Amino acid sequence: MSSILFLSCSLRPQDITEVNAYFEHVFEFYDMKTQTINIPGISGEDVLRILRRTIPIVDAIVVLWVPRYYINGALPSIWTILETAMGLAVDKPIYIFYEEGITLEGPLKSIGKMRVKFNRYSLVEDQEQGRLCNYIRSIKADIDRKKSQDVLNGILKGLGILGGIAVIFGLGFLAGRGSKE
């Protein structure tokens, strides 16, 4: 099944070429399309408007946390934390890949179905690629399982509604038969 992921990531040029492009390529290989907001000069209000429209319709949120701020350790971009929170608010599965050096404390250490540490300079190594691909295949399987369950639940709900309608019409038919005799 094809999936759509919101990729919450740094938009610094170095991060785009060294980290984002790698993950986008691997997700694409596993039939998972990524969306992000990368519109130069866009206002914070416009970003929030786009996020409110986009996040509810994607299958999952994938977060790439890279060091951005240094306060008692490295912290990711505030926007990636906000996008993660918006995903949590609409009950989207959250998968986090965080670069070595990121400090996972407080809520950052418990958010997400999966938290995977990576090193941007090891992304070219076969062993690291294999390790990360195992996690990404697991994400794909998790999303496919959820989508299949959603389809099954929709079918069961539809059958339940049809059954209810049939019962109501059946009772109406029997009630009508009883009054004529």
C-alpha angles and dihedrals in degrees: 000000000000115000136195119218129189106226110210105196149139115280097204108127094240092051092047093055100035102038116007096049091052094052094042090054094049094046089049090052089057092049096258114131117209129215127190137161111254106154113142114231096009115151123243090245091055091048090053091048091052092045092052089055099039107041097059092056101047123091096232146345119247113194124201107195114194125170112277108148129031115214112142087332134346121311128190126242115294089232092060090053091049092049090049091051091050089052091051090049091059094041098250119158110254122211117187129201110184129187121237108271097040111127110228103198134142113356092351091071095054103038119104140031089256134021117192126181118216140175116222091213092056096053090097093056118099094225093053092045090051092048093050092044089056089057092045092051087052090053090050092050091047093051093045090050091051092047091049090049091049090052092048091048090050092051092048091048090050092049090049091053092048090048090051092050090049091052092049092049090044092053090047090051092049092046090051091049092050095054094053096056 
